[in-house]
Amino acid sequence: MDHSPRLDLPFIMAGQALKHITHNEALQRLDALVQPLVESTTLTTPPASPLPGEAWIVPSDATGAWTGHTGEIAVHQAGAWNFYDPAEGWQVFDRATGTLRLYSGTAWVPVAATGAGLPQLGINTSADSTNRLAVSAAATLLTHDGAGHQLKLNKAASSDTASLLFQSNWTGHAEMGLMGDNAWRIKVSADGSSWTNALTIDASTAIASFAASVRPASDNAVTLGASGARWSAVWSATGTIQTSDARQKTQIAQTDLGLDFILALNPVRYHWREDDGRTHYGLIAQEVAEAVTRCGARDFGGHVLSDPADGASMQALL
């Protein structure tokens, strides 16, 4: 064996002539490969006036004297280019990007960086040019450093997307964020291709729009508003406030609230406190409730309290 197994350094053999040449070749190789530093990994044309000892990793589309040396370390030594074929595990520092690169056996892979940082990082999985940070784990923790913590998603322009996409077996089924404009949306999809904006909140007006019905999780269990948190107006093409369908009722019979109840009602004309200039006609809810009570009935389907638990809350007729 006339060369070392790892760095391929030439040995001075017994009885060898011109031993100094072999010795100098070994020193040149050591100078290139110990604490190795390259100027760049992307330069395709050999520089015209390199300094002694400057080195580059040869890219696949290199030309001139570098042709045919893809992936090798090209070092300018003694006025000429010397090429060193890397072995798996070799490391070099790339001055242009501030990146420490490791030779995987087929390519130079970034493993650590200074300055602008790593171009991509895979943790327990492979990163790529699109998914520059990829993590394969049961959970990912982002925690505070003494106070709060923000996760920022920044897009370049209003027409771009900044969102969180939720997938099942790589098929998207829900997405939320800023998608195509600056309104905040929640989108859902059954198949990953046809999407519906389930909820849209306008960034300028804060108005929320829904694509479908809004329903409580349990029947007849929650309220919409309260006595101290009323909706100022409700606009609807149609609607059911309290079910009056015959199919929902049993033991239907003629009312025992006869003509005396009808005569007890007192139709009036009135204006609302927030006057719109119009005269309205109708009944007063409190008077209807009193008439029902005088006639001995406990409940009347057309009279409601805004808060059933508070007898003094606002009243309405339906």
LORO-594145 format. One record per residue (C-alpha): residue number from 1; residue in three letters; y, z, x. Coordinates in Angstrom, 2 decimals. Each point is the difference from the previous one (the first is absolute). Layout:
 pakol vexro       v       w       u
   NUM   ALA       Y       Z       X
...
! end
This chain:
 pakol vexro       v       w       u
     1   MET    0.00    0.00    0.00
     2   ASP    3.27   -1.10    1.54
     3   HIS    2.39    1.04   -2.85
     4   SER    0.57    3.25   -1.88
     5   PRO   -1.50    0.08   -3.52
     6   ARG    3.11    0.96   -1.99
     7   LEU    3.10   -1.55    1.58
     8   ASP   -1.88   -2.68    1.97
     9   LEU    1.58    1.13    3.28
    10   PRO   -1.39   -1.79    3.07
    11   PHE   -1.96    2.13    2.45
    12   ILE    0.40   -0.34    3.76
    13   MET   -3.48   -0.92    1.12
    14   ALA   -1.65    0.99    3.27
    15   GLY    0.74   -2.47    2.75
    16   GLN    2.54   -1.83   -2.17
    17   ALA    2.72   -1.98    1.76
    18   LEU    3.62    0.05   -1.18
    19   LYS   -0.46    3.37   -1.65
    20   HIS    3.72    0.29   -0.61
    21   ILE   -0.12   -2.90   -2.48
    22   THR   -2.62    1.74   -2.13
    23   HIS    1.94    3.24    0.25
    24   ASN    3.25   -1.66   -1.11
    25   GLU   -1.72   -1.73   -2.93
    26   ALA   -1.26    3.36   -1.20
    27   LEU    3.48    1.52    0.32
    28   GLN    1.50   -2.89   -1.99
    29   ARG   -2.50    0.53   -2.78
    30   LEU    0.62    3.74   -0.01
    31   ASP    3.75   -0.56   -0.10
    32   ALA   -0.43   -2.16   -3.10
    33   LEU   -2.53    2.10   -1.88
    34   VAL    0.91    3.63    0.74
    35   GLN    2.68    1.22   -2.46
    36   PRO    0.27   -3.62   -1.25
    37   LEU    3.25   -1.24   -1.52
    38   VAL    0.62   -3.41   -1.61
    39   GLU    3.34   -1.50   -0.94
    40   SER   -1.24   -1.58   -3.23
    41   THR   -3.04   -1.16   -1.94
    42   THR    1.68   -2.94   -1.77
    43   LEU    1.60   -2.09    2.76
    44   THR   -1.71   -3.41   -0.01
    45   THR    1.70   -1.68    2.97
    46   PRO   -0.30    1.55    3.48
    47   PRO    3.43    1.23    1.16
    48   ALA    1.63   -2.13    2.67
    49   SER    1.05    2.85    2.30
    50   PRO   -2.16    3.08   -0.55
    51   LEU    0.43    3.01    2.23
    52   PRO   -2.92    0.98    2.24
    53   GLY   -2.49    2.09   -1.95
    54   GLU    1.34   -0.90   -3.47
    55   ALA   -2.79   -0.56   -2.50
    56   TRP   -0.57   -1.45   -3.47
    57   ILE   -2.92   -0.11   -2.42
    58   VAL   -0.71   -3.69   -0.59
    59   PRO    0.20   -1.00   -3.72
    60   SER   -2.34   -2.57   -1.56
    61   ASP    2.58   -2.82   -0.02
    62   ALA    1.13    0.41    3.62
    63   THR    0.93   -3.06    2.04
    64   GLY    0.44   -1.00    3.64
    65   ALA   -1.73    2.14    2.61
    66   TRP   -1.14    2.42   -2.72
    67   THR   -2.04   -2.57   -1.94
    68   GLY   -3.61    1.09   -0.45
    69   HIS    0.66    3.68    0.79
    70   THR    0.42    1.38   -3.55
    71   GLY   -0.12    3.80   -0.10
    72   GLU    0.03    0.38    3.78
    73   ILE    2.62    1.91    1.95
    74   ALA    2.11   -2.47    1.99
    75   VAL    1.63    1.66    3.04
    76   HIS    2.37   -1.72    2.40
    77   GLN   -1.15    1.03    3.50
    78   ALA    0.74   -1.50    3.41
    79   GLY    1.81   -2.95   -1.59
    80   ALA   -2.85   -0.99   -2.33
    81   TRP   -1.58    0.93   -3.32
    82   ASN   -3.08    2.20    0.08
    83   PHE   -1.97    0.51   -3.21
    84   TYR   -2.00    3.11   -0.82
    85   ASP   -2.63   -0.23   -2.74
    86   PRO    0.11    3.31   -1.94
    87   ALA   -3.01    2.10   -0.90
    88   GLU   -0.38    1.94   -3.24
    89   GLY    2.04    3.21    0.13
    90   TRP    2.70   -1.18    2.43
    91   GLN    3.52    1.15   -0.91
    92   VAL    3.41   -1.46    0.81
    93   PHE    3.56    0.89   -0.98
    94   ASP    1.94   -2.83   -1.66
    95   ARG    3.62    0.37    1.12
    96   ALA    1.37   -2.45   -2.61
    97   THR   -1.22    2.00   -3.01
    98   GLY   -0.40    3.45    1.54
    99   THR   -3.67   -0.08   -0.99
   100   LEU   -3.13    1.26    1.74
   101   ARG   -2.72   -2.59   -0.52
   102   LEU   -3.77    0.35    0.25
   103   TYR   -2.37   -2.90    0.65
   104   SER   -2.68    0.13   -2.72
   105   GLY   -2.25   -2.54    1.67
   106   THR    1.56   -2.91   -1.89
   107   ALA    3.71    0.82   -0.37
   108   TRP    2.80    2.28    1.17
   109   VAL    0.50    2.58   -2.77
   110   PRO    3.05    2.31   -0.26
   111   VAL   -0.98    3.68    0.08
   112   ALA    3.29    1.85    0.54
   113   ALA    3.66   -0.87    0.22
   114   THR    3.50    1.12    0.86
   115   GLY    3.30   -1.35   -1.32
   116   ALA   -0.58   -2.14   -3.10
   117   GLY   -3.53    1.35   -0.30
   118   LEU   -3.42   -1.41   -0.68
   119   PRO   -0.10   -3.38   -1.75
   120   GLN   -2.94    1.23   -2.09
   121   LEU   -2.34    2.97   -0.28
   122   GLY   -3.37    0.43   -1.65
   123   ILE   -1.47    3.47   -0.59
   124   ASN   -3.74   -0.15   -0.66
   125   THR    0.48   -3.64   -1.08
   126   SER    1.59   -3.22    1.24
   127   ALA    3.69   -0.77   -0.37
   128   ASP    1.31   -3.57   -0.21
   129   SER    3.29   -1.90    0.01
   130   THR    0.58    0.79   -3.70
   131   ASN   -1.43    3.53   -0.20
   132   ARG    1.49    1.20    3.29
   133   LEU   -0.92    3.59   -0.81
   134   ALA   -3.49    0.40   -1.44
   135   VAL   -1.74    3.32   -0.70
   136   SER   -3.57    0.50   -1.21
   137   ALA   -0.39    3.65   -1.04
   138   ALA   -0.77    2.29   -2.92
   139   ALA    3.65    1.08   -0.07
   140   THR    3.29   -0.57    1.80
   141   LEU    2.40    2.92    0.46
   142   LEU    3.77   -0.37    0.40
   143   THR    1.57    3.46    0.11
   144   HIS    3.42    1.58    0.57
   145   ASP    1.49    1.06    3.31
   146   GLY    1.69    3.14   -1.27
   147   ALA    1.66   -1.34   -3.16
   148   GLY   -0.61   -2.99   -2.28
   149   HIS   -1.79   -3.26    0.63
   150   GLN    0.82   -3.55   -1.12
   151   LEU   -2.16   -3.11    0.04
   152   LYS    2.32   -3.01    0.24
   153   LEU   -0.91   -3.54   -1.07
   154   ASN    2.80   -2.39    0.97
   155   LYS    0.21   -3.67   -0.97
   156   ALA    2.23   -2.64    1.55
   157   ALA    1.53   -1.42   -3.20
   158   SER    0.13    0.70   -3.74
   159   SER   -2.44   -2.84   -0.72
   160   ASP   -2.62    1.50    2.35
   161   THR   -2.52    2.74   -0.81
   162   ALA   -0.18    3.67    0.98
   163   SER   -2.89    1.54   -1.90
   164   LEU   -3.21    2.00   -0.04
   165   LEU   -3.04   -2.05   -1.04
   166   PHE   -3.09    1.75   -1.33
   167   GLN   -3.27   -1.90    0.41
   168   SER   -3.65    0.37   -0.95
   169   ASN   -2.36   -1.83    2.39
   170   TRP    3.04   -1.99    1.26
   171   THR    1.05   -1.09   -3.51
   172   GLY    3.43    1.21   -1.09
   173   HIS    0.23    1.85   -3.31
   174   ALA    3.32    1.89    0.20
   175   GLU    3.21   -0.36    1.97
   176   MET    3.27    1.90   -0.01
   177   GLY    3.29   -0.52    1.80
   178   LEU    2.69   -2.65    0.38
   179   MET   -1.63   -3.38   -0.63
   180   GLY    2.14   -3.15   -0.03
   181   ASP    3.22    1.88   -0.77
   182   ASN    1.39    3.54    0.18
   183   ALA   -1.39    1.27   -3.31
   184   TRP   -2.75    2.60    0.38
   185   ARG   -3.23   -1.13   -1.63
   186   ILE   -3.55    1.04   -0.69
   187   LYS   -2.28   -3.02   -0.37
   188   VAL   -3.63    0.00   -1.10
   189   SER   -2.75   -2.60    0.10
   190   ALA   -3.56   -0.17   -1.25
   191   ASP   -1.07   -2.73    2.42
   192   GLY    2.45    0.10    2.92
   193   SER    1.59   -3.35   -0.89
   194   SER    1.65    0.43   -3.41
   195   TRP    2.59    2.79    0.08
   196   THR    2.07    1.80   -2.66
   197   ASN    3.16    2.00    0.65
   198   ALA   -1.05    3.15   -1.85
   199   LEU    3.25    1.81    0.82
   200   THR    3.30   -1.37    1.31
   201   ILE    3.04    2.16    0.80
   202   ASP    3.22   -1.93    0.56
   203   ALA    1.72    1.03    3.24
   204   SER    3.50   -0.39   -1.51
   205   THR   -0.40    1.51   -3.46
   206   ALA   -3.08    2.26    0.45
   207   ILE   -1.31   -1.45   -3.28
   208   ALA   -3.80    0.19   -0.19
   209   SER   -1.90   -2.88   -1.62
   210   PHE   -3.65    0.11   -1.04
   211   ALA   -2.37   -2.93   -0.37
   212   ALA   -2.24    1.65   -2.61
   213   SER   -0.27    2.98   -2.35
   214   VAL    0.88    3.50    1.15
   215   ARG   -2.49    2.49   -1.41
   216   PRO   -0.63    3.74    0.43
   217   ALA   -3.23    0.96    1.73
   218   SER   -1.11    2.09   -3.01
   219   ASP    0.52   -0.63   -3.71
   220   ASN    2.63    2.10   -1.77
   221   ALA    0.47    2.25    3.03
   222   VAL    3.36   -0.84    1.64
   223   THR    3.57   -0.68   -1.13
   224   LEU    2.51   -2.70    0.81
   225   GLY    3.26    1.82    0.61
   226   ALA    0.90    3.45   -1.32
   227   SER    2.72    1.79   -1.96
   228   GLY    2.10    0.29    3.15
   229   ALA   -1.01   -3.34    1.48
   230   ARG    0.43   -2.59   -2.71
   231   TRP    0.02   -3.76    0.22
   232   SER    3.41   -1.22   -1.17
   233   ALA   -1.43   -3.09   -1.71
   234   VAL   -3.34   -1.70   -0.51
   235   TRP   -0.12   -3.80   -0.43
   236   SER   -3.24   -1.39   -1.38
   237   ALA   -1.21   -3.06   -1.89
   238   THR   -2.32    2.30   -1.92
   239   GLY   -1.59    3.38    0.51
   240   THR   -2.02    2.87   -1.38
   241   ILE    1.35    3.49    0.41
   242   GLN   -2.49    1.79   -2.24
   243   THR   -3.15   -1.64   -1.29
   244   SER    0.10   -0.76   -3.76
   245   ASP   -2.87   -2.47   -0.19
   246   ALA   -2.40    0.72   -2.89
   247   ARG   -2.91   -0.47    2.36
   248   GLN    1.09    3.13    1.87
   249   LYS    0.11    2.22   -3.11
   250   THR   -2.49    1.78   -2.27
   251   GLN    0.23    1.85   -3.35
   252   ILE    2.80   -2.30   -1.19
   253   ALA    1.37    1.03   -3.46
   254   GLN    3.16   -0.28   -2.10
   255   THR    2.79    2.14    1.40
   256   ASP    0.87    3.22   -1.73
   257   LEU    3.59   -0.57    1.13
   258   GLY    1.18   -1.63   -3.18
   259   LEU    3.32   -1.05   -1.44
   260   ASP    1.55    3.37    0.79
   261   PHE   -0.42   -0.77    3.71
   262   ILE    1.55   -3.44   -0.38
   263   LEU    2.94    1.47   -1.94
   264   ALA    0.43    2.66    2.70
   265   LEU    0.69   -2.67    2.62
   266   ASN    3.69   -0.56    0.64
   267   PRO    0.85   -3.47    1.35
   268   VAL    3.25    0.05    1.99
   269   ARG    2.25   -2.26    1.97
   270   TYR    1.08    0.98    3.51
   271   HIS    1.22   -0.97    3.48
   272   TRP   -1.69    1.00    3.26
   273   ARG    1.90    2.36    2.31
   274   GLU    0.10   -2.78    2.57
   275   ASP    1.72   -2.17   -2.59
   276   ASP   -0.61   -3.73    0.10
   277   GLY    2.38   -0.60   -2.92
   278   ARG   -2.78   -0.62   -2.50
   279   THR   -0.89    1.94   -3.14
   280   HIS   -3.68    0.88   -0.32
   281   TYR   -2.06    1.03   -3.03
   282   GLY   -3.05    2.22   -0.07
   283   LEU   -1.30    3.54   -0.23
   284   ILE    0.62    3.15    2.03
   285   ALA   -3.18    1.23    1.68
   286   GLN    0.77    3.69   -0.56
   287   GLU    0.60   -0.60   -3.73
   288   VAL   -3.31   -1.84   -0.32
   289   ALA   -1.77    2.89    1.71
   290   GLU    1.64    2.47   -2.39
   291   ALA   -1.02   -2.11   -3.01
   292   VAL   -3.59   -0.09    1.21
   293   THR    0.02    3.78    0.41
   294   ARG    1.48    0.59   -3.46
   295   CYS   -2.71   -2.16   -1.52
   296   GLY   -2.66    2.17    1.65
   297   ALA   -1.29   -2.56    2.53
   298   ARG   -0.74    1.03    3.57
   299   ASP    0.31   -3.41    1.64
   300   PHE    1.62   -3.34   -0.68
   301   GLY   -1.08   -3.05    1.97
   302   GLY    3.51   -1.43    0.26
   303   HIS    1.61    3.07    1.62
   304   VAL   -0.44    0.94    3.66
   305   LEU    1.42    2.43    2.54
   306   SER    0.83   -1.33    3.47
   307   ASP   -1.72    3.13    1.32
   308   PRO   -2.70    1.18   -2.43
   309   ALA   -0.01    3.41    1.70
   310   ASP    3.74    0.48   -0.60
   311   GLY    1.07    0.14   -3.63
   312   ALA    3.64   -0.28    1.06
   313   SER   -0.50   -3.21    1.94
   314   MET    1.40   -3.35   -1.10
   315   GLN   -1.56   -1.39   -3.20
   316   ALA   -0.77   -3.55   -1.07
   317   LEU   -1.24   -2.04   -2.95
   318   LEU   -2.44   -2.82    0.58
! end
